[in-house]
């Protein structure tokens, strides 16, 4: 494109992102080259149009499935025995509820990311990624393909069907249905040759296009429209303004958090970090994926089946503790965004749960019915300031005392057996007494192992 610079005779050309300025003074040419950023506005317009159409199609399809599907029930099985097939019936009910929750989520939030990848044959493919179960050829963020949303431009990944692909363009989307139609707010887009850019509103971007090429066009309106479009697209990542207290909604984790929440079901994790780094968000996202049986591998499904055999639904086989009741409310809201049911019995503070555990399970605390003998007094100082300041030493002392007291109880019981009038019982008591003397200063595990060697003799006498 060549733009005249007026009567000065100068010329300015915009070529491939470079501004080339030339001046003609006394028939001498003096050129300077300045690098500037050139926004691919036409491509962004196409991206916005495609995205908003996808929002509308997915939301309409999700609402249609909510209206037409009654869900799977026990009558869907060819043969059913309600006395012995309770697990199968519960599983069908769980699948039906999961699908219903997914359709509700899709009708409110059709997609959270748009990723363009390039396969080894040079072809490009576009993936729209949603939070939960996908429809219309989309990909769930919980699936292996969903990891594309967390990868930066230029990263590669092996995915089913496509093989090894390279990420060439990403867009983080935040759908919102307005009166005029679907929109995406504060979308962050990045490609190989541009970005990252933050687009405040896709709809404003598309509706702000005006034709000012005609004669007599309103110059002021044109300048205002250009200023509005300039404010709508900004370079870099724009941070959201805090409007309320709560956990930050982070639909897409970074590539390191993404690896954590996709670890196998049996993994044990300790996540440390300062406030606001996404620890709770990562755990909630991991729990959401592991509760969705569609995204479990064979080993994980075998664990789930072993839990189902005990009449415990997989969707109820978890428990989360929060330090305060206020944070519990924020966590429940975050679970709702992920489409994970989180009733009161699944989320609790340890202060409340320990009372229930001590009364109903351990029978330590006193209850109205016959049970424990102790009364918990929170105000009672049971640990001295010196012990609190030296917890490692305190635990070492307590552990040594507890082990010694336990072995002493075993020794006293073995001595009573050794004095029994029955010769067989007395002989057994002598053997156990010798074991306690040998393991007096050893570990409790060694003591248990030695006593276990006498288990058959003990069971025979008891029988």
C-alpha positions in Angstrom: 0.0 0.0 0.0 1.4 3.4 -1.0 0.2 6.5 0.8 1.0 10.1 -0.4 2.5 12.5 2.1 1.0 15.7 0.6 2.8 18.5 -1.1 6.2 17.8 0.5 6.8 15.1 -2.1 7.5 12.6 0.6 6.2 9.0 0.4 5.3 6.4 3.0 4.8 2.8 2.3 3.6 0.0 4.6 5.2 -3.3 3.6 5.1 -6.4 5.7 5.0 -4.7 9.0 7.7 -2.1 8.2 7.1 1.6 7.8 9.5 3.0 5.1 9.6 6.8 5.0 11.4 8.7 2.2 11.9 12.4 1.7 12.9 14.2 -1.5 15.1 17.2 -0.5 17.2 18.8 -3.3 16.8 15.7 -5.4 18.5 13.6 -2.7 16.9 10.5 -1.3 17.0 9.9 2.4 15.2 6.7 3.6 14.7 5.5 7.2 13.2 2.2 8.3 11.2 1.9 11.5 9.7 -1.4 12.7 6.1 -1.2 14.0 3.4 -3.7 15.0 0.8 -4.5 12.4 -2.3 -6.1 13.7 -3.9 -8.8 11.5 -7.3 -7.2 11.7 -8.9 -9.2 8.9 -7.8 -12.4 10.4 -9.1 -11.4 13.9 -12.4 -10.5 12.3 -12.6 -14.0 10.7 -11.6 -15.6 14.0 -14.3 -13.7 15.9 -17.0 -14.5 13.3 -16.1 -18.2 13.4 -16.1 -18.3 17.2 -19.4 -16.6 17.7 -21.1 -18.9 15.2 -19.6 -21.9 17.0 -21.0 -20.5 20.3 -24.5 -20.3 18.9 -24.4 -23.7 17.3 -23.1 -25.5 20.4 -25.5 -23.7 22.8 -28.5 -24.5 20.5 -27.5 -28.2 20.2 -27.0 -28.5 24.0 -30.4 -27.0 24.7 -32.0 -29.3 22.1 -30.4 -32.4 23.9 -31.7 -31.1 27.2 -35.2 -30.9 25.8 -35.2 -34.1 23.8 -33.3 -36.6 26.0 -34.9 -38.1 29.1 -31.6 -39.9 30.1 -30.7 -43.5 30.6 -32.8 -45.5 33.1 -33.0 -49.1 34.3 -35.4 -49.9 31.5 -32.6 -49.3 29.0 -31.0 -52.6 30.1 -32.0 -55.7 28.3 -32.5 -57.7 31.5 -32.5 -56.2 35.0 -32.5 -57.7 38.5 -33.1 -54.9 40.9 -31.9 -57.1 43.8 -28.4 -57.8 42.3 -27.9 -55.1 39.7 -27.9 -52.1 41.9 -24.5 -51.1 40.8 -25.5 -51.0 37.1 -28.6 -49.0 37.9 -26.6 -46.5 39.9 -24.0 -46.3 37.1 -26.7 -45.5 34.6 -28.1 -42.8 36.8 -24.7 -41.3 37.2 -24.0 -41.3 33.5 -27.4 -39.6 32.8 -26.7 -37.0 35.5 -23.2 -36.3 34.1 -24.6 -35.8 30.6 -27.3 -33.5 31.8 -24.9 -31.3 33.8 -22.6 -31.2 30.7 -25.4 -30.0 28.5 -26.4 -27.3 31.0 -22.7 -26.2 31.1 -22.5 -26.1 27.3 -25.6 -24.0 27.0 -24.1 -21.4 29.3 -20.4 -21.7 28.2 -20.1 -23.3 24.7 -16.3 -23.2 24.5 -13.3 -21.9 26.5 -10.5 -22.1 23.9 -9.9 -22.2 20.1 -6.6 -23.8 19.0 -5.2 -24.1 15.5 -2.6 -26.9 14.9 -0.5 -27.9 12.0 0.0 -31.6 11.4 3.1 -33.2 9.8 1.6 -33.1 6.3 1.3 -29.3 6.5 -2.5 -29.2 7.0 -4.1 -27.0 9.6 -6.9 -28.1 11.9 -9.1 -26.0 14.3 -10.2 -27.3 17.7 -12.8 -25.7 19.9 -12.4 -26.9 23.5 -15.0 -26.9 26.2 -14.9 -27.6 29.9 -16.8 -30.9 30.1 -18.3 -33.4 27.7 -18.2 -32.2 24.1 -20.6 -32.2 21.2 -20.5 -31.2 17.5 -16.9 -32.4 17.0 -15.5 -30.3 19.9 -12.9 -31.5 22.4 -13.2 -31.7 26.1 -10.5 -30.0 28.2 -10.5 -33.2 30.3 -9.5 -35.3 27.2 -5.9 -35.8 25.9 -6.7 -33.4 23.0 -7.8 -30.7 25.6 -4.2 -30.3 26.6 -3.7 -28.2 23.5 -5.4 -25.3 25.2 -2.7 -25.1 27.8 0.3 -25.2 25.4 1.9 -22.0 24.1 2.3 -21.3 20.4 5.1 -23.4 18.9 4.7 -26.4 21.2 4.1 -29.8 19.8 1.9 -32.7 21.1 0.9 -36.2 20.0 -2.8 -36.5 19.8 -5.1 -39.3 18.7 -5.8 -39.5 14.9 -3.6 -36.5 14.0 -0.3 -37.7 15.4 2.3 -35.1 16.2 1.0 -31.6 15.7 2.3 -28.1 16.4 0.3 -25.3 17.9 0.2 -22.3 15.6 -2.6 -20.2 17.1 -4.5 -20.1 20.4 -7.4 -18.1 21.7 -8.6 -18.1 25.3 -12.4 -17.5 25.2 -14.8 -16.2 27.8 -18.4 -16.6 26.4 -21.3 -14.5 27.4 -24.8 -14.5 26.0 -26.1 -10.9 25.6 -29.3 -9.5 24.2 -27.7 -9.0 20.8 -26.3 -12.5 20.8 -23.2 -14.4 21.9 -20.0 -12.6 22.7 -16.5 -13.4 24.1 -15.0 -10.9 26.6 -11.3 -10.3 27.3 -10.3 -12.9 24.8 -6.5 -13.5 24.5 -5.3 -14.5 21.0 -1.9 -15.3 19.8 -0.4 -16.6 16.6 3.0 -17.4 15.2 3.4 -13.8 13.7 1.4 -11.7 16.2 0.3 -11.4 19.8 -0.6 -12.0 22.4 -3.5 -9.6 21.9 -6.5 -8.9 24.2 -9.8 -8.3 22.5 -12.3 -6.9 25.0 -15.4 -7.9 22.9 -15.7 -9.9 19.7 -19.1 -8.5 19.0 -17.9 -4.9 19.4 -15.1 -5.7 17.0 -17.5 -7.0 14.3 -20.3 -4.5 14.8 -17.8 -1.6 14.8 -16.9 -2.0 11.2 -18.1 1.0 9.2 -17.7 2.0 5.6 -16.2 5.4 5.5 -14.9 5.2 1.9 -17.8 7.1 0.3 -17.7 10.8 -0.4 -19.1 12.9 2.4 -18.5 10.3 5.1 -18.7 11.7 8.6 -15.0 12.2 9.5 -15.7 12.6 13.2 -17.8 9.3 13.3 -15.0 7.6 11.4 -12.3 8.8 13.9 -14.5 7.8 16.9 -15.0 4.4 15.4 -11.3 3.9 14.8 -10.6 5.0 18.4 -13.2 2.6 19.7 -11.6 -0.3 17.7 -8.2 0.7 19.0 -9.4 0.6 22.6 -11.1 -2.8 21.9 -7.8 -4.5 20.9 -4.8 -4.0 23.0 -1.3 -5.6 22.9 -0.4 -8.0 25.6 -2.6 -9.7 28.2 -5.0 -7.5 30.0 -5.8 -8.4 33.6 -9.4 -8.6 34.7 -10.7 -6.1 37.2 -11.7 -7.6 40.6 -15.4 -7.2 41.0 -16.1 -9.6 43.9 -14.4 -11.8 46.4 -14.0 -15.4 45.4 -11.8 -17.9 43.7 -10.5 -16.7 40.3 -12.2 -18.5 37.4 -9.4 -20.0 35.4 -10.9 -22.2 32.7 -7.5 -23.0 31.2 -4.5 -24.0 33.3 -0.9 -23.3 32.3 1.2 -26.1 30.9 2.7 -27.0 34.3 -0.6 -27.1 36.2 -2.1 -29.0 33.3 0.4 -31.9 33.8 -0.5 -32.0 37.5 -4.2 -32.4 37.1 -3.8 -35.1 34.4 -1.6 -37.4 36.6 -3.1 -40.9 37.3 -5.8 -41.4 39.8 -3.6 -43.1 42.3 -1.0 -40.3 42.4 -0.4 -38.5 45.7 0.3 -34.8 45.4 1.6 -32.0 47.6 1.1 -28.6 45.9 2.8 -25.7 47.6 2.8 -22.0 46.5 1.8 -18.5 47.6 -1.8 -17.3 47.5 -3.3 -16.8 44.0 -1.0 -19.2 42.2 -3.8 -21.7 41.3 -3.4 -24.5 43.9 -7.1 -24.9 44.7 -8.1 -24.4 41.1 -5.7 -27.1 40.0 -7.1 -29.5 42.6 -10.7 -28.7 41.6 -9.9 -29.3 37.9 -8.2 -32.6 38.7 -11.1 -33.8 40.8 -13.5 -32.8 38.0 -11.6 -34.9 35.5 -11.2 -37.9 37.7 -14.9 -38.0 38.6 -15.7 -38.1 34.9 -15.3 -41.8 34.1 -15.2 -41.1 30.3 -11.7 -39.8 30.7 -10.2 -42.5 32.9 -7.8 -45.1 31.6 -8.1 -48.9 32.2 -6.1 -48.9 35.5 -8.2 -46.0 36.9 -11.5 -47.7 35.9 -10.4 -50.8 37.8 -9.9 -48.7 40.9 -13.4 -47.2 40.4 -15.0 -50.6 39.9 -13.4 -51.8 43.2 -15.0 -48.9 44.9 -18.4 -49.5 43.2 -18.4 -53.0 44.6 -18.8 -51.5 48.1 -22.0 -49.6 47.0 -20.1 -46.3 47.0 -20.7 -44.3 43.9 -17.5 -42.9 42.3 -19.1 -39.5 42.3 -19.3 -39.6 46.1 -15.8 -41.2 46.8 -14.1 -37.9 47.6 -13.8 -35.4 50.4 -12.3 -32.0 50.6 -11.3 -29.9 53.6 -11.2 -26.1 53.7 -9.7 -24.0 56.5 -12.7 -21.8 56.9 -16.5 -21.7 56.2 -16.0 -18.7 53.9 -13.6 -20.5 51.7 -15.9 -23.5 51.6 -18.5 -21.3 49.9 -16.0 -20.1 47.3 -14.9 -23.7 46.6 -18.5 -24.8 46.1 -19.0 -22.0 43.6 -15.8 -23.1 41.8 -17.1 -26.7 41.7 -20.4 -25.5 40.2 -18.5 -23.8 37.3 -16.8 -27.1 36.6 -20.1 -29.0 36.6 -19.1 -31.1 39.6 -21.9 -31.6 42.2 -20.5 -30.6 45.6 -23.0 -31.3 48.4 -22.3 -30.3 52.0 -21.2 -33.8 53.0 -18.3 -33.7 50.4 -16.8 -30.3 51.5 -16.2 -29.5 55.2 -13.9 -27.7 57.5 -11.6 -30.0 59.6 -12.9 -28.2 62.8 -16.4 -29.5 62.1 -15.5 -32.8 60.5 -13.3 -33.9 63.5 -16.3 -33.7 65.8 -18.4 -36.0 63.5 -15.5 -38.4 63.1 -14.8 -38.6 66.9 -18.5 -39.2 67.7 -19.8 -41.4 64.9 -16.7 -43.3 63.8 -14.1 -43.4 66.6 -16.6 -43.3 69.5 -14.2 -41.1 71.5 -16.4 -38.1 72.3 -19.5 -38.4 74.4 -22.9 -38.5 72.6 -26.6 -38.6 73.7 -26.6 -42.4 73.0 -24.0 -44.7 74.6 -20.7 -43.9 73.1 -17.4 -42.2 74.1 -16.5 -40.8 77.5 -14.6 -37.6 76.6 -15.8 -34.1 76.1 -13.9 -31.8 73.7 -13.0 -28.4 75.1 -11.6 -26.2 72.4 -10.6 -23.5 74.9 -8.5 -25.9 76.9 -4.7 -25.4 76.3 -3.5 -29.0 75.8 -0.1 -28.1 74.3 2.4 -25.9 76.1 4.0 -22.9 74.3 7.4 -24.8 74.4 5.9 -27.8 72.6 4.3 -25.6 69.9 7.7 -23.8 69.3 9.5 -27.2 69.1 7.0 -29.5 67.3 9.6 -31.9 66.0 11.0 -32.5 69.4 7.5 -32.7 70.9 6.5 -35.4 68.3 9.7 -37.3 68.9 9.1 -37.4 72.6 5.4 -38.4 72.2 6.2 -41.1 69.7 8.9 -42.6 72.0 6.5 -42.6 74.9 3.6 -44.0 72.9 5.7 -46.9 71.6 7.0 -47.7 75.0 3.5 -47.6 76.6 2.1 -49.8 73.8 4.9 -52.5 74.2 4.4 -52.4 78.0 0.7 -53.2 77.5 1.6 -56.1 75.3 4.2 -57.3 77.9 1.7 -57.1 80.8 -0.9 -59.1 78.7 1.7 -61.7 77.8 2.8 -62.1 81.4 -0.9 -62.7 82.5 -1.1 -65.4 79.8 2.1 -67.0 81.0 0.6 -67.5 84.5 -2.6 -69.1 83.2 -3.4 -72.5 84.7 -3.9 -74.0 81.1 -0.5 -75.3 80.0 -1.0 -74.4 76.3 -2.0 -70.8 77.1 0.9 -70.5 79.5 3.3 -71.7 76.9 1.9 -69.2 74.4 2.2 -66.4 77.0 5.9 -67.3 77.6 6.6 -67.1 73.8 4.8 -63.7 73.5 6.7 -62.5 76.6 10.0 -63.4 75.1 9.0 -61.5 71.9 8.3 -58.4 73.8 11.6 -58.6 75.7 13.5 -59.0 72.4 11.7 -56.1 70.7 11.5 -53.8 73.7 13.7 -51.2 72.0 12.9 -52.1 68.4 10.2 -50.8 66.1 6.5 -51.6 66.6 6.5 -53.0 63.0 9.1 -55.6 64.1 7.0 -56.5 67.1 3.8 -57.0 65.0 5.8 -59.2 62.5 7.0 -61.4 65.3 3.6 -61.7 67.0 2.0 -62.5 63.6 4.2 -65.6 63.3 2.2 -66.9 66.3 -1.1 -66.0 64.8 -2.1 -69.6 63.8 -1.3 -70.8 67.4 -3.3 -68.0 68.9 -6.3 -68.6 66.6 -6.2 -72.3 67.4 -6.4 -71.7 71.1 -9.2 -69.1 70.7 -11.2 -71.6 68.5 
